[in-house]
Amino acid sequence: MDTFIQQIINGLVLGSMYALVALGYTMVYGVLNLINFAHGDVLMVGAMTGLTILKYLNEYAPDLPGSVKLAISIAGAIPVCMLVNVLIERVAYRRLRNAPRLAPLITAIGVSILLQTVAMMIWSRNPLAFPQLLSSEPIMIGGALISQTQILLLVLAALSMVGLVLLVEKTKMGRAMRATAENPRVAGLMGVDANRVIVTTFALGAALAAVAGVMWGANYASIQFAMGFVPGLKAFSAAVLGGIGNIYGAMIGGIVLGIIESLGAGYIGDLTGGFLGSHYQDIFAFVVLIIVLTVRPSGIMGERVADRA
């Protein structure tokens, strides 16, 4: 039971990060009908930017509490990621809105490779150590352990998701985003500025990815230029699992996928008689993606993907 509770906690932590990135995928798809495969690399940019800020803080303000340094690094990474994502939309995607769907897909893959290459040139190809900012003393919960960093990650993820829901449901921009997602032509006739809505959507997705990127580094203590590729694919799988285009589905899909992956990593050795180890945990996200696309392509929340393809 202790192992089960521990894997559930690990799954919630991992799933929260997947959910934050999946929200970026699903919002862009809902508004623009585009899969931004470069979004995982925005997470990497956030982590790298956060690490750079932390290095300056450790050098010029070493006496600041670790939680304050982490907050400053997240606050600094968010505008950088927003700027990167807005530039991606303006330079790479805007002129391809009416192009065949294969064109923006190939462009997205090219942008992903470009971001990784630029990051490698700026921050080097070697893995970089992310400093430990909070106490390493774990907290006991029902026989399982959770660190202060993981608790902070869960709190930030929950606040970010609640804030996004309130923005989408309660604000004028949120109504414009929902109207554009429902029918962009009619929304335009009603006075909605589609370009402004799309830029805002990319910026919001980047802000969530920045939070996930910095917390990913803080949780795993190591980052590198290609770190966003696999989490990006898994977050996309989470968005499909929850129902691509549905923000609630992205949240649920991320959490469910994280729990499935953690439980699989914890028990795959016993289930296979030691043939497979926990390092095979990456297969679960893609097995889930294949099953969902085969059995229920609309996902948990029932967004009709086929109509948008």
FENKASUL-V78208 format. One line per field, one symbol per residue. phi: phi as a letter, one per 20 degrees, with the letter a starting at -180 (. if undefined). Layout:
BEGIN
phi = ???
END
This chain:
BEGIN
phi = .ffffffffgfffffffgffffffffffffedlceefeffffgffffffgffffffffedbfeffgffffffffffffffffffffffffeedffdfdegfffffffffffgfffffffffedneefdfefeddgeffdeclnddbefffffffffffffffffffffeddfffffffffffaffffffeneeffffffffffffffffffffffffffdmbcbfdfeffgfffffffffffogndfffffffffffffgffffffdffffdmnfddffeffffgefffffffeebffnfemfefffef
END
